[in-house]
Amino acid sequence: MTPRGNEVERVGGPLAPGDTLNLPLFAIHSPTAELFFRVEKSTVSIVPFVWKELQRISTFSSVLRCDPKEGGSPVFIQVIGETERLPHERTGKHTLSSVCHSVYLRPTVILRNLLPLDIVVTQSGISGETTVASGNHLNLPSACPGSCSLVIKLPNYLEREWSCLEDVRLNQPELTVWSFESHDAMKGATLDLGMHGGKTKGTLELSLFAPCWMINKTGFLLTYRAADDSSNTLYHPPDLNGPVLFGSKGKAFFGKKKALVRIENSEWSTNFSLDAVGSSGVVSCSTPTLTRQLGVHVQLTGCSLTKRVIFMPRVVLVNSGNLDLECREEGRSADPWIYIPAGECCPFWPHDVNGKLEVQVAGTSQPTAPFPIGLITPMLLPLSNRYGGLEVESQNTEGATYITFRPYKPGFAPALIINHHHKGIDLWEKGSKNVWTLMPNEQRQFSWSDPSGARLLCWKGRNGKEVSTGLTEDDLGEIGDRENGGSYWVTFLDGMQRILLFTDDVALAQDARTAGELEAASMNLSVSFHGLGFSLVDDSKAVEVLHAGIAR
């Protein structure tokens, strides 16, 4: 407002988003202390912002309306004034008489898309629509809370179009349910999504979200339903690109959630919780001929309002080598081999989760010995061909079993057996009738012929007594009579390889036994904690709610 008090005068701009303008004194100290604003292609706001109100209260806000010049919709501006008191130095003393007034121009409404798919937004009464990509937001300059409504569409979700019409309320609740309807098929369908509302520095922020994202990694058609609602089922085909949005109906939408799942035409599983973030578990889906086990993993997304629920096979085969492999269950020779490309993984649905598997290199016909699915320790499985063998390792978690295959490398064999003795040594595995002889001055890489057996290697010791070792720790013993010169066996580690040595040289046996103790350390690690801290953070407001710590 000019000094005459009856007309306005431009004092700056235009301002790009994020820019700052310092107002001159003559524009501030006008008779009315009024500031007017306008946006591009609109008229000056009729109602002013009176900045002198900030001398009475530290924060003052108002909503200004700018009408279009040539048709179109009005634009609303959320104007917020804040006062910051500044120390002012004068003749050696400080006073608080100086202040800095800041005026912020913000949109009245912002809509955030927290869904894993794009949405299309239209404001009622305004032509044109805007696509908001997943994770992005949209400023709604023509939206005034309490006097407008929004139409939101999901253009291609589950091969249908969904739409919702809701009012933007002046006192928007923190959590509400927005129902989307689809009439693409003979029978209409309803999809309930959540809307989180809250004000941030005067701007109403609306966040559209789904309580759960269901992710299907099974390769089969899955069907979901809430534990307390048998009428509403969701189908999740294996080739769907993206997750399925899941939530309970009615009052249970924001309450505790439990769900059931089934695979293809199986029976429904027992119900499981969707609220325990970070948890994993296994559910079973049965048919008259087969029971399949599903791993269920509940994770929190980057938005604290949504959980990611991943469904995957109970058993996953991982090929971390450079050879293509094939795998199948023991005793099911009529079943096709499951192909595992090099460097990839694939799901596996065993008929017996406590059964055994056998594996072979693709293109060969010499499988390994059968090994249990829940193998506890890594093991080398010998192959009777030029590939030598494969190492298998099973990692068991609450929600899955990962079976990893690697090609043979030096050190993978359970033992390298060396006969530094003047006689041959007869050896056998515990429980096996297969006895083999290691001749003098010979050595042999050894692996277990029965991975699920006792895994003890045996030979005859003093007085013909059976001696055994599990090849898991250093040890030393005698196998001959001392009256006849004596002979010894010793196990020790040479790098990554376990050695079993037979010798009649007592000094050599003792030196080998203590070789690990005399080995010079090549690395020294020292780990210390100054303190331990725990922070609880409100993600939506980026505020630390609680901090607890233990210090020295």
SEMI-588578 format. One record per residue (C-alpha): residue in one letter; x, y, z; residue number from 1. Coordinates in steps of 0.2 Angstrom, whole numbers, plus 5000, padded with zeros to 4 digits. Example, Ala and Ser with C-alpha at 12.3 -4.5 7.8 and 13.67 -1.06 7.14 Angstrom:
# residues 2
{a,{5062,4978,5039},1}
{s,{5068,4995,5036},2}
//
This chain:
# residues 552
{m,{5000,5000,5000},1}
{t,{5007,5017,4995},2}
{p,{5008,5032,5008},3}
{r,{4992,5039,5001},4}
{g,{4983,5023,5008},5}
{n,{4971,5021,4993},6}
{e,{4982,5012,4980},7}
{v,{4995,4998,4979},8}
{e,{5012,4999,4971},9}
{r,{5023,4984,4966},10}
{v,{5039,4983,4976},11}
{g,{5047,4967,4970},12}
{g,{5046,4951,4961},13}
{p,{5042,4940,4952},14}
{l,{5049,4927,4965},15}
{a,{5053,4910,4959},16}
{p,{5049,4895,4971},17}
{g,{5061,4895,4985},18}
{d,{5067,4913,4982},19}
{t,{5068,4927,4995},20}
{l,{5064,4945,4994},21}
{n,{5069,4959,5007},22}
{l,{5056,4972,5007},23}
{p,{5061,4991,5007},24}
{l,{5056,5002,5022},25}
{f,{5044,5013,5012},26}
{a,{5034,4997,5008},27}
{i,{5033,4991,5026},28}
{h,{5030,5008,5035},29}
{s,{5014,5013,5026},30}
{p,{4999,5020,5035},31}
{t,{4990,5003,5034},32}
{a,{5005,4991,5036},33}
{e,{4996,4981,5022},34}
{l,{5004,4969,5010},35}
{f,{4996,4962,4995},36}
{f,{5001,4948,4984},37}
{r,{4997,4940,4967},38}
{v,{5002,4925,4957},39}
{e,{5005,4924,4938},40}
{k,{4989,4926,4927},41}
{s,{4979,4932,4942},42}
{t,{4974,4948,4950},43}
{v,{4980,4956,4966},44}
{s,{4973,4948,4982},45}
{i,{4958,4958,4988},46}
{v,{4961,4955,5006},47}
{p,{4979,4961,5013},48}
{f,{4991,4953,5025},49}
{v,{4993,4966,5039},50}
{w,{5011,4963,5045},51}
{k,{5009,4974,5061},52}
{e,{4999,4960,5069},53}
{l,{5016,4952,5072},54}
{q,{5020,4966,5084},55}
{r,{5005,4959,5095},56}
{i,{5008,4940,5092},57}
{s,{5023,4931,5087},58}
{t,{5015,4921,5073},59}
{f,{5000,4926,5062},60}
{s,{4993,4918,5047},61}
{s,{4979,4921,5034},62}
{v,{4973,4913,5018},63}
{l,{4973,4926,5003},64}
{r,{4963,4923,4987},65}
{c,{4969,4929,4970},66}
{d,{4956,4928,4956},67}
{p,{4960,4924,4938},68}
{k,{4962,4937,4925},69}
{e,{4954,4928,4911},70}
{g,{4944,4913,4916},71}
{g,{4950,4898,4926},72}
{s,{4951,4895,4945},73}
{p,{4956,4906,4959},74}
{v,{4973,4903,4968},75}
{f,{4974,4903,4987},76}
{i,{4990,4907,4996},77}
{q,{4993,4903,5014},78}
{v,{5003,4918,5021},79}
{i,{5012,4915,5038},80}
{g,{5021,4928,5047},81}
{e,{5034,4924,5061},82}
{t,{5043,4936,5072},83}
{e,{5061,4932,5078},84}
{r,{5069,4943,5092},85}
{l,{5087,4949,5089},86}
{p,{5099,4955,5101},87}
{h,{5104,4973,5097},88}
{e,{5121,4979,5103},89}
{r,{5122,4998,5109},90}
{t,{5135,5006,5121},91}
{g,{5141,4990,5128},92}
{k,{5124,4983,5133},93}
{h,{5112,4971,5124},94}
{t,{5093,4974,5123},95}
{l,{5079,4964,5114},96}
{s,{5072,4979,5105},97}
{s,{5076,4973,5088},98}
{v,{5065,4960,5079},99}
{c,{5065,4952,5062},100}
{h,{5048,4948,5054},101}
{s,{5048,4934,5041},102}
{v,{5033,4932,5029},103}
{y,{5031,4914,5021},104}
{l,{5020,4910,5006},105}
{r,{5015,4892,5005},106}
{p,{5001,4882,4997},107}
{t,{4985,4879,5006},108}
{v,{4985,4860,5002},109}
{i,{4998,4847,4997},110}
{l,{4994,4830,4992},111}
{r,{5007,4816,4994},112}
{n,{5006,4800,4984},113}
{l,{5013,4786,4996},114}
{l,{5006,4772,4985},115}
{p,{5017,4761,4974},116}
{l,{5008,4767,4958},117}
{d,{5004,4783,4950},118}
{i,{4988,4792,4953},119}
{v,{4978,4805,4943},120}
{v,{4971,4820,4953},121}
{t,{4957,4832,4948},122}
{q,{4949,4846,4959},123}
{s,{4930,4847,4958},124}
{g,{4924,4861,4947},125}
{i,{4941,4864,4939},126}
{s,{4946,4857,4922},127}
{g,{4961,4847,4919},128}
{e,{4969,4832,4928},129}
{t,{4987,4830,4935},130}
{t,{4997,4813,4936},131}
{v,{5006,4811,4952},132}
{a,{5020,4798,4952},133}
{s,{5023,4786,4966},134}
{g,{5032,4795,4980},135}
{n,{5029,4812,4973},136}
{h,{5018,4826,4979},137}
{l,{5007,4839,4971},138}
{n,{5003,4857,4977},139}
{l,{4985,4861,4975},140}
{p,{4985,4880,4974},141}
{s,{4966,4881,4970},142}
{a,{4961,4870,4985},143}
{c,{4954,4879,5000},144}
{p,{4950,4867,5015},145}
{g,{4932,4867,5019},146}
{s,{4926,4872,5002},147}
{c,{4933,4860,4989},148}
{s,{4934,4842,4985},149}
{l,{4946,4830,4976},150}
{v,{4944,4816,4963},151}
{i,{4958,4803,4964},152}
{k,{4959,4789,4951},153}
{l,{4970,4774,4950},154}
{p,{4970,4772,4931},155}
{n,{4977,4754,4929},156}
{y,{4977,4745,4946},157}
{l,{4973,4726,4944},158}
{e,{4968,4730,4926},159}
{r,{4954,4741,4932},160}
{e,{4951,4760,4935},161}
{w,{4947,4765,4952},162}
{s,{4940,4782,4958},163}
{c,{4936,4791,4974},164}
{l,{4927,4808,4977},165}
{e,{4930,4816,4995},166}
{d,{4929,4833,5002},167}
{v,{4944,4842,5009},168}
{r,{4939,4847,5027},169}
{l,{4943,4863,5036},170}
{n,{4947,4852,5051},171}
{q,{4954,4837,5043},172}
{p,{4955,4822,5054},173}
{e,{4973,4814,5056},174}
{l,{4967,4797,5049},175}
{t,{4952,4794,5037},176}
{v,{4947,4780,5025},177}
{w,{4944,4785,5007},178}
{s,{4934,4772,4997},179}
{f,{4939,4769,4979},180}
{e,{4926,4761,4968},181}
{s,{4927,4752,4951},182}
{h,{4913,4748,4939},183}
{d,{4924,4740,4925},184}
{a,{4916,4723,4927},185}
{m,{4899,4716,4929},186}
{k,{4901,4717,4948},187}
{g,{4907,4733,4956},188}
{a,{4922,4732,4968},189}
{t,{4928,4743,4982},190}
{l,{4945,4747,4988},191}
{d,{4948,4756,5005},192}
{l,{4964,4767,5006},193}
{g,{4970,4778,5021},194}
{m,{4972,4797,5020},195}
{h,{4983,4805,5033},196}
{g,{4980,4823,5036},197}
{g,{4990,4836,5046},198}
{k,{4996,4854,5046},199}
{t,{5014,4858,5043},200}
{k,{5018,4877,5045},201}
{g,{5000,4881,5040},202}
{t,{4999,4870,5025},203}
{l,{4987,4855,5025},204}
{e,{4997,4840,5020},205}
{l,{4986,4825,5014},206}
{s,{4995,4808,5012},207}
{l,{4987,4794,5002},208}
{f,{4993,4777,5008},209}
{a,{4989,4758,5010},210}
{p,{4991,4750,5026},211}
{c,{5000,4735,5018},212}
{w,{5009,4731,5002},213}
{m,{5007,4712,4998},214}
{i,{5022,4706,4987},215}
{n,{5021,4689,4978},216}
{k,{5038,4681,4975},217}
{t,{5031,4663,4974},218}
{g,{5027,4661,4956},219}
{f,{5009,4655,4960},220}
{l,{4992,4664,4961},221}
{l,{4990,4670,4979},222}
{t,{4973,4675,4987},223}
{y,{4972,4686,5002},224}
{r,{4958,4690,5014},225}
{a,{4956,4698,5031},226}
{a,{4954,4686,5046},227}
{d,{4937,4695,5051},228}
{d,{4930,4697,5033},229}
{s,{4928,4681,5022},230}
{s,{4918,4691,5009},231}
{n,{4932,4702,5003},232}
{t,{4946,4692,4994},233}
{l,{4960,4699,4984},234}
{y,{4969,4689,4970},235}
{h,{4987,4692,4967},236}
{p,{4993,4684,4950},237}
{p,{5012,4679,4949},238}
{d,{5015,4690,4934},239}
{l,{5008,4706,4942},240}
{n,{5020,4720,4940},241}
{g,{5020,4728,4958},242}
{p,{5012,4724,4975},243}
{v,{4993,4722,4979},244}
{l,{4986,4735,4991},245}
{f,{4978,4727,5006},246}
{g,{4968,4734,5021},247}
{s,{4954,4729,5032},248}
{k,{4936,4735,5030},249}
{g,{4927,4747,5042},250}
{k,{4933,4751,5059},251}
{a,{4946,4738,5058},252}
{f,{4956,4748,5045},253}
{f,{4967,4757,5058},254}
{g,{4966,4743,5071},255}
{k,{4976,4727,5073},256}
{k,{4977,4717,5057},257}
{k,{4977,4698,5053},258}
{a,{4976,4690,5037},259}
{l,{4974,4673,5028},260}
{v,{4982,4667,5012},261}
{r,{4980,4652,5000},262}
{i,{4990,4646,4985},263}
{e,{4981,4642,4969},264}
{n,{4966,4631,4975},265}
{s,{4973,4626,4992},266}
{e,{4964,4628,5008},267}
{w,{4966,4644,5018},268}
{s,{4981,4645,5029},269}
{t,{4980,4649,5048},270}
{n,{4979,4668,5051},271}
{f,{4994,4678,5054},272}
{s,{4998,4695,5060},273}
{l,{5002,4710,5049},274}
{d,{5007,4722,5063},275}
{a,{5023,4714,5070},276}
{v,{5036,4724,5059},277}
{g,{5053,4715,5057},278}
{s,{5045,4698,5060},279}
{s,{5045,4682,5049},280}
{g,{5036,4666,5050},281}
{v,{5030,4651,5040},282}
{v,{5012,4647,5035},283}
{s,{5006,4631,5027},284}
{c,{4993,4629,5012},285}
{s,{4987,4612,5010},286}
{t,{4979,4602,4996},287}
{p,{4974,4584,4996},288}
{t,{4990,4579,4989},289}
{l,{5003,4592,4994},290}
{t,{5007,4605,5008},291}
{r,{5016,4620,5003},292}
{q,{5025,4631,5015},293}
{l,{5025,4650,5013},294}
{g,{5038,4662,5021},295}
{v,{5030,4678,5027},296}
{h,{5041,4693,5030},297}
{v,{5033,4709,5037},298}
{q,{5044,4725,5035},299}
{l,{5042,4744,5037},300}
{t,{5043,4754,5022},301}
{g,{5051,4772,5021},302}
{c,{5033,4778,5026},303}
{s,{5029,4773,5044},304}
{l,{5011,4771,5039},305}
{t,{5014,4757,5027},306}
{k,{5020,4739,5030},307}
{r,{5028,4728,5016},308}
{v,{5022,4710,5017},309}
{i,{5033,4698,5007},310}
{f,{5027,4680,5002},311}
{m,{5040,4668,4996},312}
{p,{5044,4650,4996},313}
{r,{5050,4642,5012},314}
{v,{5065,4635,5003},315}
{v,{5075,4645,4990},316}
{l,{5089,4638,4980},317}
{v,{5104,4650,4977},318}
{n,{5117,4646,4964},319}
{s,{5132,4658,4968},320}
{g,{5144,4649,4956},321}
{n,{5147,4650,4937},322}
{l,{5140,4633,4932},323}
{d,{5122,4630,4929},324}
{l,{5115,4617,4941},325}
{e,{5100,4606,4942},326}
{c,{5091,4600,4958},327}
{r,{5077,4588,4964},328}
{e,{5071,4579,4979},329}
{e,{5078,4562,4983},330}
{g,{5067,4547,4978},331}
{r,{5057,4557,4966},332}
{s,{5065,4551,4949},333}
{a,{5049,4555,4940},334}
{d,{5050,4573,4944},335}
{p,{5059,4585,4932},336}
{w,{5075,4593,4938},337}
{i,{5074,4611,4944},338}
{y,{5085,4622,4933},339}
{i,{5096,4635,4943},340}
{p,{5105,4646,4931},341}
{a,{5123,4652,4937},342}
{g,{5122,4667,4948},343}
{e,{5103,4666,4951},344}
{c,{5091,4659,4963},345}
{c,{5074,4650,4961},346}
{p,{5060,4644,4972},347}
{f,{5058,4626,4978},348}
{w,{5043,4618,4984},349}
{p,{5048,4601,4992},350}
{h,{5035,4588,4995},351}
{d,{5044,4584,5012},352}
{v,{5052,4599,5021},353}
{n,{5062,4587,5031},354}
{g,{5068,4577,5016},355}
{k,{5084,4577,5006},356}
{l,{5090,4584,4989},357}
{e,{5102,4579,4976},358}
{v,{5111,4591,4964},359}
{q,{5121,4590,4948},360}
{v,{5129,4601,4935},361}
{a,{5117,4604,4921},362}
{g,{5120,4593,4906},363}
{t,{5128,4579,4916},364}
{s,{5120,4563,4924},365}
{q,{5131,4561,4940},366}
{p,{5121,4569,4955},367}
{t,{5129,4571,4972},368}
{a,{5124,4561,4987},369}
{p,{5108,4566,4995},370}
{f,{5109,4579,5008},371}
{p,{5096,4586,5021},372}
{i,{5086,4602,5017},373}
{g,{5090,4608,5034},374}
{l,{5109,4605,5033},375}
{i,{5117,4613,5048},376}
{t,{5135,4615,5043},377}
{p,{5143,4619,5025},378}
{m,{5148,4603,5016},379}
{l,{5157,4598,5001},380}
{l,{5147,4585,4990},381}
{p,{5158,4575,4978},382}
{l,{5154,4573,4960},383}
{s,{5161,4558,4950},384}
{n,{5166,4569,4935},385}
{r,{5178,4583,4930},386}
{y,{5169,4596,4941},387}
{g,{5175,4587,4957},388}
{g,{5162,4593,4969},389}
{l,{5150,4607,4975},390}
{e,{5149,4615,4992},391}
{v,{5132,4617,4999},392}
{e,{5127,4628,5014},393}
{s,{5110,4630,5021},394}
{q,{5105,4646,5031},395}
{n,{5089,4644,5041},396}
{t,{5079,4659,5046},397}
{e,{5061,4660,5054},398}
{g,{5053,4663,5037},399}
{a,{5065,4654,5024},400}
{t,{5078,4642,5021},401}
{y,{5092,4647,5009},402}
{i,{5102,4633,5001},403}
{t,{5117,4640,4993},404}
{f,{5128,4630,4980},405}
{r,{5146,4635,4976},406}
{p,{5159,4626,4965},407}
{y,{5174,4617,4973},408}
{k,{5189,4627,4979},409}
{p,{5204,4622,4988},410}
{g,{5200,4621,5006},411}
{f,{5182,4616,5004},412}
{a,{5185,4597,5007},413}
{p,{5182,4591,5025},414}
{a,{5200,4584,5026},415}
{l,{5216,4581,5016},416}
{i,{5222,4564,5023},417}
{i,{5241,4560,5022},418}
{n,{5249,4544,5025},419}
{h,{5267,4547,5031},420}
{h,{5268,4530,5038},421}
{h,{5277,4514,5032},422}
{k,{5260,4504,5032},423}
{g,{5243,4506,5024},424}
{i,{5229,4513,5034},425}
{d,{5211,4506,5033},426}
{l,{5198,4520,5035},427}
{w,{5179,4520,5035},428}
{e,{5164,4531,5039},429}
{k,{5154,4528,5055},430}
{g,{5140,4517,5050},431}
{s,{5147,4512,5033},432}
{k,{5153,4495,5027},433}
{n,{5164,4503,5014},434}
{v,{5182,4502,5020},435}
{w,{5196,4509,5009},436}
{t,{5215,4509,5011},437}
{l,{5227,4524,5010},438}
{m,{5244,4517,5005},439}
{p,{5261,4523,5012},440}
{n,{5266,4540,5005},441}
{e,{5249,4543,4998},442}
{q,{5237,4558,5001},443}
{r,{5218,4560,4997},444}
{q,{5205,4573,4997},445}
{f,{5191,4567,5008},446}
{s,{5173,4571,5008},447}
{w,{5158,4562,5017},448}
{s,{5149,4550,5006},449}
{d,{5133,4551,5017},450}
{p,{5130,4570,5022},451}
{s,{5116,4565,5033},452}
{g,{5126,4552,5042},453}
{a,{5136,4552,5058},454}
{r,{5150,4561,5050},455}
{l,{5164,4552,5059},456}
{l,{5180,4545,5051},457}
{c,{5186,4529,5059},458}
{w,{5202,4518,5059},459}
{k,{5210,4505,5070},460}
{g,{5220,4512,5084},461}
{r,{5230,4503,5098},462}
{n,{5226,4485,5102},463}
{g,{5214,4486,5087},464}
{k,{5202,4498,5095},465}
{e,{5192,4509,5084},466}
{v,{5197,4527,5084},467}
{s,{5186,4541,5076},468}
{t,{5186,4560,5073},469}
{g,{5174,4572,5066},470}
{l,{5187,4582,5058},471}
{t,{5181,4598,5067},472}
{e,{5195,4602,5079},473}
{d,{5214,4599,5082},474}
{d,{5218,4583,5090},475}
{l,{5233,4570,5092},476}
{g,{5233,4552,5096},477}
{e,{5242,4535,5095},478}
{i,{5238,4521,5083},479}
{g,{5252,4508,5086},480}
{d,{5261,4500,5101},481}
{r,{5275,4509,5108},482}
{e,{5285,4493,5109},483}
{n,{5285,4492,5090},484}
{g,{5291,4510,5088},485}
{g,{5274,4518,5089},486}
{s,{5264,4528,5076},487}
{y,{5253,4543,5078},488}
{w,{5238,4553,5070},489}
{v,{5236,4571,5071},490}
{t,{5223,4584,5064},491}
{f,{5227,4602,5061},492}
{l,{5223,4617,5050},493}
{d,{5234,4622,5036},494}
{g,{5226,4639,5030},495}
{m,{5208,4634,5026},496}
{q,{5211,4616,5024},497}
{r,{5209,4603,5038},498}
{i,{5224,4590,5038},499}
{l,{5223,4572,5045},500}
{l,{5241,4565,5045},501}
{f,{5247,4548,5050},502}
{t,{5265,4546,5054},503}
{d,{5278,4536,5064},504}
{d,{5288,4552,5068},505}
{v,{5282,4558,5085},506}
{a,{5292,4575,5083},507}
{l,{5283,4578,5067},508}
{a,{5266,4574,5075},509}
{q,{5269,4586,5089},510}
{d,{5275,4600,5078},511}
{a,{5260,4598,5067},512}
{r,{5249,4598,5083},513}
{t,{5256,4615,5089},514}
{a,{5258,4623,5071},515}
{g,{5242,4634,5074},516}
{e,{5248,4640,5091},517}
{l,{5265,4645,5084},518}
{e,{5258,4654,5068},519}
{a,{5261,4673,5068},520}
{a,{5246,4684,5069},521}
{s,{5243,4693,5053},522}
{m,{5229,4704,5059},523}
{n,{5225,4712,5076},524}
{l,{5207,4719,5078},525}
{s,{5202,4729,5093},526}
{v,{5184,4734,5096},527}
{s,{5177,4745,5109},528}
{f,{5161,4754,5113},529}
{h,{5161,4772,5120},530}
{g,{5142,4770,5124},531}
{l,{5126,4763,5118},532}
{g,{5112,4774,5112},533}
{f,{5094,4771,5107},534}
{s,{5083,4784,5098},535}
{l,{5064,4783,5095},536}
{v,{5059,4794,5080},537}
{d,{5042,4800,5074},538}
{d,{5045,4798,5055},539}
{s,{5030,4808,5050},540}
{k,{5036,4824,5059},541}
{a,{5055,4820,5059},542}
{v,{5056,4823,5078},543}
{e,{5065,4812,5090},544}
{v,{5053,4807,5104},545}
{l,{5064,4798,5115},546}
{h,{5083,4795,5117},547}
{a,{5090,4782,5130},548}
{g,{5109,4778,5132},549}
{i,{5121,4769,5142},550}
{a,{5138,4778,5143},551}
{r,{5155,4773,5151},552}
//
